[in-house]
Amino acid sequence: MFKVGDYVAIGCDVQPGPFEGERLVTIDAIDGAISGFVRESELRQQENGWQIRGKVRNISSDAIEVWILGSFFTTNGIASVPVHLAEAA
């Protein structure tokens, strides 16, 4: 299982960004979708879709709070996501 300080991969939707090397991502967080711009280096494409890297800040029974490096519209990169959307990075 995860622990505070671990890096995890979170499933996300990815679209082109405004600048080279940057992408627009949307993450399904517990409180609703959050979107923002991230560097391509924070992303990886898997067989089942895109994932973004996040650092675990807090853990509860059904969610993990992660910090994601980027520029988000409604948050400072902190998101609580369902545990089932995260895997070891």
C-alpha positions as CSV (number, residue, x, y, z in Angstrom):
1,M,0.0,0.0,0.0
2,F,1.0,3.6,-0.3
3,K,2.6,5.8,2.4
4,V,3.1,9.5,2.8
5,G,6.0,10.7,0.5
6,D,5.5,8.0,-2.1
7,Y,5.0,8.9,-5.7
8,V,2.0,7.4,-7.4
9,A,0.6,7.4,-10.9
10,I,-3.0,8.8,-11.2
11,G,-5.2,8.1,-14.2
12,C,-6.0,11.3,-16.2
13,D,-7.3,12.7,-19.5
14,V,-4.7,14.5,-21.6
15,Q,-5.1,17.1,-24.3
16,P,-2.6,19.4,-26.1
17,G,-1.4,22.3,-24.1
18,P,-0.7,25.9,-25.3
19,F,3.1,25.5,-25.3
20,E,5.5,22.9,-26.6
21,G,6.2,20.3,-23.9
22,E,3.1,21.1,-22.0
23,R,-0.3,19.3,-21.8
24,L,-3.7,20.1,-20.4
25,V,-4.8,17.4,-18.0
26,T,-8.0,16.6,-16.2
27,I,-8.1,14.4,-13.1
28,D,-11.2,12.9,-11.5
29,A,-10.8,14.0,-7.9
30,I,-13.2,13.2,-5.0
31,D,-14.6,16.7,-5.0
32,G,-15.0,16.8,-8.8
33,A,-12.7,17.1,-11.9
34,I,-9.7,19.4,-11.7
35,S,-7.8,20.6,-14.8
36,G,-4.5,22.4,-15.4
37,F,-1.3,22.4,-17.3
38,V,1.6,20.1,-16.6
39,R,5.0,19.3,-18.2
40,E,5.0,16.2,-20.5
41,S,7.7,14.8,-18.2
42,E,5.1,14.4,-15.4
43,L,3.0,12.1,-17.7
44,R,3.3,8.6,-19.0
45,Q,1.1,6.9,-21.5
46,Q,0.0,3.3,-20.7
47,E,-2.0,0.7,-22.6
48,N,-5.1,1.8,-20.7
49,G,-4.6,5.6,-21.0
50,W,-2.6,8.4,-19.5
51,Q,-1.2,8.8,-15.9
52,I,0.2,11.7,-14.1
53,R,2.7,11.6,-11.2
54,G,1.7,12.8,-7.8
55,K,3.3,12.8,-4.4
56,V,1.2,11.3,-1.5
57,R,0.5,13.8,1.2
58,N,-2.3,12.1,3.2
59,I,-4.1,8.7,3.1
60,S,-7.6,7.7,4.2
61,S,-9.5,4.5,3.8
62,D,-11.0,5.5,0.5
63,A,-8.8,8.3,-0.9
64,I,-5.3,9.6,-1.1
65,E,-4.4,13.2,-1.1
66,V,-1.6,14.0,-3.7
67,W,0.3,17.0,-4.8
68,I,0.8,17.3,-8.5
69,L,3.4,19.6,-10.1
70,G,1.7,22.0,-12.5
71,S,-0.5,25.0,-12.9
72,F,-4.1,24.1,-12.0
73,F,-7.2,26.3,-12.5
74,T,-9.0,25.7,-9.2
75,T,-6.4,24.2,-6.9
76,N,-2.7,24.5,-6.1
77,G,-2.1,21.0,-7.3
78,I,-3.5,19.2,-4.3
79,A,-6.2,16.6,-5.1
80,S,-7.9,13.8,-3.2
81,V,-8.4,10.9,-5.6
82,P,-10.0,7.5,-5.1
83,V,-7.5,4.9,-4.1
84,H,-8.5,2.7,-7.0
85,L,-7.3,5.4,-9.5
86,A,-3.7,5.3,-8.1
87,E,-0.9,2.9,-8.6
88,A,2.8,2.8,-7.7
89,A,4.8,5.2,-9.9
